[in-house]
Amino acid sequence: MKIGIESELPTVDARGMAADERSVQALFRRLAGQEGFSTYCDATSGTVVGVKSRRSSGTLDVGNDYGFCTVEMALPPEEGFANAKAAWHDTLDSLLLPAMGAEGLSALAHGCQPRTETLGRAYLADKGHYQFWLAQAERVPGLYASDAWPGFAAVQFNIDVPLPDVITVCNTLINMTPLLCAWGANSAVFAERVQPWQSLRLRGYMELAESNPFFADRLLFPRRTYGSLAQYMQDAWATPIFEVARAGVIYRPVAPQLTTAEFAAVGEAEFVDFHGAKRTLSCTVDDLAMGLVFYWPAVRVRMQLDDTCSVAEVLAAVQAERPESVLRNGGRDTFVEVRHLPTMSRQETFSWLAMILGWLENIEQCEKLFHPWTLARSRAAMPQVQTQGWGAEVAGAPIGQWARQAFVVADEGLRRGKAAPVEELEPLARRLRDRTNPASDAVACLRAEGIEALVETLRM
């Protein structure tokens, strides 16, 4: 089983304030001085936005996320839990943290940047990619607020899952989202205050999806769980196009509600580049692949299309419920991406990975346990989970009761399949016993010791 890890790390100066753009640029230049690394620039702005290094298992990428003061470390997939964990620690300790230290910067373990407001244009990374997204969102007056954009830290796991199990895994974990939120709840510190909800990131996604038609049914939860991989792909292509790219140039559709499916069916459409120049573009297989990437539920499937196929062949295969026939390498490059988990302590980061692997090793029992958690019930439970954490109820029972049963399922899965050492579950077992989460820790620290102490607690 291959596992890739992406960590979004809030980056701050010595005072705990969000790093400025000059400091982050200096960090990238320093990293580029390491053997095998080179900088890369945004095609639209020309600004350096990260560094890359080719490794035997893929590409290591350290770059900007939505805000320039969030540095994302994306590791290539490694075989198995132990190798993925070792690679993550080694990259952090031997590469990223020393380079940050040399520039007077630190990475924080979880949450939004303390002591500053990081949302909105002031902290937006200088990337045409994000400028386009923001412009599209703002095209609907009154339905978008720049301080509602969820651009802060999380960790995500990209887990190699056998193709026949992909939809079962995806559906089960999507329905379990309230449990992940209660157990790993992550109150962000924003404008020098811990916000009065359990997960600012997840709340931001929900509010954006509910308030802006462009994002409806795209963020956090899908419109439905899936009957098949083909249905997943069809749902992804039924959402508005975020962007297409040609030779590094980003385009958005002139008609803002144009979907990937409509673009593919007609074959061509009018697009506009960052400077407002219009161009008629023909649909390509790469555009179909891009339409899958920008489908954003909290748990999603990532796959690679066979680029030797035509658009018509891909559409026909998916319509005929034969998507595996147009996937690269017979679908062996398909994985499930678990998104929006809060970035927290090193121990808990890998406790979460072990927990998820335990559920995957025992997916039939996991699916059976959470069968009462329909998509509608999970969606309805989220507001309560975000304000009450462990005090919430789902499907008529306390969420802590569900968590205890889920822990047993994961424990049994790890003991049976040995995907990770069962001892790795202890940090989350302790959370369950004490009814705590990173959010409650942050609130307690802030109240007892103040913002300065909280910043120091979060420094990695």
N, C-alpha and C positions, 0 to 999 in steps of 0.2 A: 504494500500500500504506500503510495507516494503522498507526501504532505508538503504543501507550500504554506508559508506564513507571511502575512502582511501586517505590519504594525505602524499605526499612525501615532507619532510621538509629539506632543506639545513641546515646543522648544522655547526656552526662556533664558533671560540674561541673569546676571548674578543677583539681581533684586527680585527675581521671580516675575518680572514683566515679560510679556511676549517679545520674542526676539524681533529685531527690526530687519528689514529686507537686506540691508548692507551686510549684517552679520551672517545671515543665512547664505548669501552669495559667497562670502569669504569661506564659509564652511565647505561649500561645494568645490571651490578652488583648491582648498587644502586636500580634500578627498581625491580630487583629480590628480594630485601629485603622487598618489599611491600607485605602485606598479599594477598595470593592467586596467586602470580606471581612466575614463574620459568623461568630460562633461557633455551634456546634450542641451539643446535650446528649444524653446517653443517656436514652432514654425511661423506663427503669426506675429509675435512680438519680438522674436530674436533674443529674448532673455534666457540666460542659463537657468534651468529649472531642476537640474539634478545631475547625477553621475551614474554610469553603468560600468559593470565589469562582467565579462563573459566567464562563466564557470563551467565545469564539466557537466553539471546537471541543468544548466540554463543560465539565465542572466540575473545578476544581483543588481537591484535598482534602488538608489537612495535619492529621493526627490521631493518636490513640493506636492502637497495635496491641495485641497481647495484654498486654504490660506497659506501664505508663505511661511508663517510661523508654526506650521505643522509639517514636520519632516516624516516622510513615509519610507520605511525600510521594507522592501519586498524581496523575499528570498526565493531562489529557484526551488522547485520541489525536491525533497530528499526522501529516500526510501526508509519508511518506518519512523516511529515516534522518537527513538533515541537519536537518530541522525538529524532529524528536524530540530530537535531541542538543542543539540550540540552546535549545529550551524547557527541557530538564532543567538545563543549566548556568545559564541565566538565572534560573530559579526558585530554584536553590540560592544563587547569588551575590548576587542583588538582593533576595531576600526572606528565605529561611529562615536562612542563616548569619548575616546581620547581626542578625536578631531574636534568634537564639541568643546571639550575642556580647553583645548589650545586656543579656541576663539572666545573663551569666556562664557560659553553656553552650557545649558543642562537640558536633559530630557526629563519630562515628568511621567510618572507611572500611569496616571489615569485622569480623565476629566478634561474640561476646557482649560485654556491658559488662565491661571489665577491672576488676579489684580489687573485685568484688562478685559475689554470687550473685543472678541476676536471675530465677530460676525460682520457681514456687510462689506461694502466696497473698500473700506480703509485697509483691510487685511487680505484682500483678494489676491491670490497669486497672479502674476503677470502672464497669463496663459489665455490665448484666444479661446481655447476649449471651455474655460469657465466663464469668460466674459460673454460668450454666446449663450450659455445656459442661463445666466442671470438676465440677459437681455430678453430671452424668450419668456422667462417667468414674469418679467415686468411688463410684458405686452398686454397683460390683463389688469387694468388699473384697479386699485383697491383690493386686489386679491393676492398680493404678495408683499411681505415686509422683509427688508434686508436682514433684520435681526432674528428672523425665523429660519434662516438657512442653517441646516445642521452640519456645519463644517468643523467638527472637532473629533477628538481622538477615539479610536477603537482598534481592535485587532480582529483579523479574519483568518479563518483556516480554509484552505483549499484542499479537499480530501478526495483522493482517488477512490471512486466507488464503482463496482462492477455495473455495467450498463443495465442489466435486468433489474437492479435494485435502486437505480437512481430516483425514480419517481416515488417509490415507497419511502425512501429516506427523506426526500425533499418534502413531501406532504406531512410526514410525521413531525419533522423538526419545525416546519412552519406553524403547525398547530400548537407546538410546545413553546412558542415565542414568549408568552407571559411568564412561564417558569424561568426561562433564561433571564428575563428582565428582573424578576423579583430576587433571584439568587445572585445575580451579578450587577444589581442596580448601581448606577454611577452618577451621583449628583455632581454636576459641574459647578465650579467656582467661577462666578461671572460678575464683573463689576464689584469685586472684593466681597461678594456674598455667595454662600452656598444656596443654590436655587431651591425653592420649596417643592420640588418634585423629584421623583426617583431617578429618572434618566433624561437629561436634557436632550441628548442626541435623539433618542427614540421619540420623545414628545415633539421635537422639531420636525421629524419626518412625518409624524401623524398629522400635525397641524398644517404642514405644507401640502400634504396629499388631500386633506379635507377642504382647504381654503382656495386652492388654485386648480382649475380644471386641467391645466396642462400636466399636472402631476397626479391627478386622480388615478387610483388603481395601479400606480407604478411603485410607490414607496411602501416599505414595511411589509404589508400583506398583499398578496395577489387577489384578483377578483374571485378566484375559486382554487381549490386544490385540483390536481391534475389526474386525468384518467390514463394518460400516456405521455411519453416524451414528445410525440407529435403535437398533442394538445398544448403542452408547455410552449413549444416553438410557435404555434399559431397564436397563442395569447400574447407572446412577446412581440410578434409582428403586428398585432392589432393595436399597439400603443403608438402615439405620435413619435415621429423621428426626432431625435435630439440633434444629430449631426451626421454628415457623411464627409469623407476626406478624399481628396484627389491630390497626389504628389505632395502630401504634407499640408495642403491648404484645406481649412475647415469650411464647410458650407452648411447652412440651415435651409429648410424648405421655405419657399415664399408663402405657401399655405400652411399655417402653423399646426393644423390638425392632421396633416398628411401622415399616414401610417406607412410602415415598411411594407405591409401587405398591399396597400394601394399603389405604392411606388413600383413594386415588383409586378403587379398585375398590368398596369399601364405600360410599364417599361421605361418611362422617362418622366421627368418633372422639372419644374423651374426651381433653382436654388439661388441663394445669395451668399456672397463671401463676407468676410469681416468688414470690408470697406463699402459694402452695399452694391457691388457689381453683380448683375444677374447672369446666370448661365444655365442652360438646359443640360441635365446630366442623365445618362442612362443607368439603370439599376444593374449592379454587379453582385456576384456572390459575396464579395467583401461587405457590401451594404447589408445583405441578409445576416451575415455574421455579426456586424455592428449592431443590428437590431436586437440580437440576442444578448449582447454585452450590456446594453443599456436598459434591460428589463431588471428592475431593482427590488424584488421582495427581499426580506431579511435572510432568507435561505434561497439560493438560486442554483441553477445548473449551468455550468460553463462547458462549452463544447467547441470543437473546431470543425468547420465544414470543409469538405473536399473541394479545393479550388480548381480541380480539373473538370468539375461538373458545371453545367450552365444554370442560370437562374431558373429556367423552366424545369430542368431535371430535379433541382432541389425542391421546388414547390410541389411538383407532382409526387415525389417520394414522400414528403411530409403529409400531403393530402391523402395518400394511400396508406398511411400509418406504417411507412417503412423508412423512418428517418435514419436508422443505422446505416442504410445503404449509401447515404451521402455524407457521412461523417468521416473525417480523416482517420486513417489507421483503424478503420472498422469500429470507431468509437472508443478506442483505448485511451484517448487523450481527454475523455470526459470526466469531470469531477464535480462534486458538490461544494459550493462555497457557503460557509456559515459566516454571516456578516453582522456587524454592529455589536459584537461583544465588547464590553468596555476594556480598554487597555488598563491593566492593573499590575500588581506585584508580579515578579517573575514566577514565583511559585504558583500563584493562582492562574496565570496565563496558561501554564502547562497542565494545571489541574483541570481547566476547562477543556483543553484538547483531549486529555485522557478520558474525561467524562463523555465527550461526544464519541470518541472511538469505542468506548464501552457500550454506548447505545447502538452504534452501528454493528457491533459484534452480536448484539442481541435484538436486532431490529424488529423481528416478529413479535417479541414480547413487549417491546417499547410501543409498537403500533397498537397492540391489543390494549395496553394500559391506558393510552391516551386516545382511544377511540371516542370516548365521550366528549373530548375537546374538539368539537367541530370548528371550522374556520370562523363561523359566525360567533361562537362562544368565545373563542380566543380574542377576536377583534373587540368584542364587547367588554372583555375583562381588562383590556390594557389600561384604560384610564384609572381604574381602581388599583391595579398593580403599581402604576407609576406614582400614585400618591400614598398608598398604604404598604407597599412592599410585601413583606411576609404576612401582613394582616389581611391580605386580599383573599377572596374565594373565587374558585372557578368550577363550574359544573356542580355547584352545591356542596363543595368541600373546601376546607382551608388549603391554600396553596402549599403550605408546609407539609401537609399530609401527602399531596401528590409528589412533592420533592423527595420525601423519604422513600416512596415506592420507586421513583425514578432512579434514586441512588442505588437501590438494590439491583435494579435492572443493569445499570452500568457496571457495578461491582461484579455481578455474575458474568457479564459479557467479557470483562477483562480477564477474569480468572479462567474462563473457558477458551478465549481466543488469544490472550497474551499480546494484544495490540499495544499495550502500555503497561508498566508496572502498576499494580492495583494501589500501591502506596501513594501514587501521585494524586489520588482522590482526597487525601486527608485535608488539604486547605478548604475544599468545598464541604467536606463532612463537618469541619469545625464551624463553618458559616451556618450550616443547617442546624447544628446543635445549639448555637448561640443566637440564632435568628438575627444575624448581622449580614451586611453586604458592604461593598466599598462606599456606598452612599452614606450609610449610617456611621461608618468610620470617619468620613470626611466631616459630617455634621458635628459629631462628638468632639473631634479635634479642634474644629473652628470655635465651638462654643467654650471649650475648656482652655485653649491656648492661643487662639487668634490666628489671623491669616498667615503671619510669618511662619509660625510653627507648621501650619498645614502645607505651605510651599516646601519646607524642608522635608516634611514627611513624604511628599510625592516625588522628590528628586530621585532619579535612578543613579 
